[in-house]
């Protein structure tokens, strides 16, 4: 893979997060991947250098201390890193942007995604999450809350070094999003299907829901209800729950999220069932089988009624 790594701190500046970026990047290079790190310029450090096989890019900014960076200094970094990273991404065609720290670098990653479409994951390192060191960062987190939510909402994944950190992210991140009506042919709904591993459809009464066919075609592991037309659509390729039972849905979700192999098997089975039974050729063939056979004339050819 070709990976863009963004972090405002990289050795010799910064603390533990900077060391993580260098160690991880070096290991990825040893595994055969290409890694470009974009970080802050500081004093007479070279603007470009190769460290442990990593291509390091330092962008102009104001920074007075190797171990401490103020919000104002981070703002000067953001002003430089966004246009620089856009040019770099257009030239290098990265597969992923691995950003470190939700703030400030997450803002640059969000801008990069909106401008060039490069997806990003973020490793959170502590002070970038509300609730961490509240005696120092409470006011900053309150002020930057809308930006924080936008960055987290745009990330493919937030990676946390500890369960404590993960709990803080879950507590502060935006809730389960209800999209409302989406047009079946829209790019948005196709993107949601394609990016989802699990699809839940707990309807109480259905005949033949087309949304389940769409989820099966996308290869989602499906949870839906017993005793309805839903069960007939999915057959044995989904987990079936009782209608009006949040407890059953929770148990099914827990089972799928803790068993990736089960998700994979259901995904493959759903796609196979969809292909074998519900494509237009398969459906048309069944209708043809159901049509009455033409009545033959004594000569052995279909009889034609005279309607004149």
Order of alpha helices (4+ residues) and beta strands (2+ residues): beta-alpha-beta-beta-beta-alpha-beta-alpha-beta-alpha-alpha-beta-alpha-alpha-beta-alpha-beta-alpha-beta-alpha-alpha-alpha
